[in-house]
């Protein structure tokens, strides 16, 4: 909806993104790249601030930015380890607008914080992935393909092990709930053990080695992230098992590393599309800044990528260069949508790119 008589004049505004992920992390590397591309399209002055040292560094850098003599107009945050309540409250006091994406508050912390724009007026909103759905979709894909496709899956019982993220991460717990939702639909799947490997590839490798010794009949490894899935893949190969024949492995994130492993036949699936959520969040802030407000809370969707559908994805989005063809202005209300609802789905983006396969960017009016 347009705020006031007309949208304010378009122009540069400043957004600081406190990035909790290391730039050599495949997911955060792609996430940041797409945010920078969107910021370029939308003429946003985007500052990416590295806070990958620890979850406490995210909070520290947030406060540091707010205490500048000239703080940014907007602070874009991922609530890593549920620690950003004090940053959002301080920003509110200083008149800096904040927006959460990718990782929100736990249910307990939300009781204290309330909802965006109520108790904390300058907390504009949040755009969060449906992590429970992600865990569910991954488990369903792995189980369905394990039936008869692996040497162990042909038996009456499918043995599964699960690698989860961090204990206090809201996304870890929601993805695990999704896994449990899927397991409730199958009588013949036995979840042998859940191990928290803290989003770490080496810890996932070590845990998988031990779990395979303990549960040699394992035919499915469910992983809450692609990086941990790749650690599990390394362990599986060292153990002498063949991916896709003896055991199926899947993760969450759609990282370039995992997508390449799917192409090779090493990983069964990766669930993702939330890698775009930073870019979509910038669109919401851009429209807000130009007078088109948004609903304070939104959810991105997840899609399963596997060997059966990756070819279509590759045609339009399979490389950074191809993803760079997305014209982010085409997804804004300021330039295109006006009174139409937002739609950031994969299908809409593929259609957008297929209509303009030659042009590097689409001219917007």
C-alpha positions, 0 to 999 in steps of 0.5 A: 500500500502507498504511504501518503499521497505519493511515494517519496523520491527514489534515491540512495539510502544506507543499509548495514548488514551484520553478516554472521557467516564466514565468506568462505561458507558456501551459503553465506557467500552466495547469500551476500553475493545476491544481496550485493547484486540486488543493492546494485540494481536498487541503488542501495548503499549496502555495507556488509559487516563481517561478524563471523568470529562468534555469535557474540560478535554479531551483537557487538558489531550491531551495537558498534554500528549504532553508536556511530556518529552517522549510523545507517538508515536501516540495520539488516540482521540475522538473529544468530543464536537468539542474541540480538534483542538488545541491538533491536531495542537500542536501534529503536531508541536511536531511531534506526530501523531494523529488519530480521531475516533468515533467523528469527527469535525463539518463541521464548524471546518473542514473548519478551520482544513482542511483534514488529512495530508494536512494542518496538516501533522501529523494528519494521518486520521480518522475512523468515524461511519456513525451517520446519518445512525444510526439514520435512521436505528433505526427510520426505525426499530422502525416504522416498528415494531410499525405498529400493534405491539403496542396497539397505533401503531394499530391506524392511526398515530404513535406518536414518541418522541425523546431523543437526546444527547448533543447540540454541539455533531456532532454525536447528530446532524447527528443521528437526521438528520437520524431520519428526513430522515426516517420520510420523508418516512412515512406520518403517523408518528408524531414526537411530541417533541425532547429533548436533554438529554446530553447522561444522563440516569437520564435526559432521565428518567425525560424527558420521564416522562414529555413527556408521560404526555404531549403525552400519545398516544406515541408508539415509543421512539427514543433515540440517545444512549442506556443509554438514552433509558434505562432511558426512559425504566425505566420511561415507566415502572413506568408510567404503560406501557408495553414495546413491547406491549404499546410502543417500545424503541430503542437506539444506541450503542450496549451496554451490558445493551441494548442487555440484555434488548433486550433479555428480550423483554424490548427494541426493538432495538439497533443500533451499531458496532461502539463499535469496532472502537477503535480496528479497529483504532489501526489496522490502526495505526499498519499497518501504523507503519509497512509500510502499509498506509491506506486511510486517512478517513474511515467509520465504519458501523452500524447494527440493533440488535433486537430480530430477530437477536440477537441469532446469535450475541450471539453465537459468540459475546454475551459476553466479553469472546467470543469477546476476541476470535477475533484475531485482527492480522487476520484483518491487512495487516501486517499479513494477508490482504496485498493488500486486502481492509480492511473489518471490517464488522460484517459479516466478524467478525462473519465468522472469529469466526465461522471458529475458534469456539474452538481456543481462538486465531487464529495463524497468519503467 
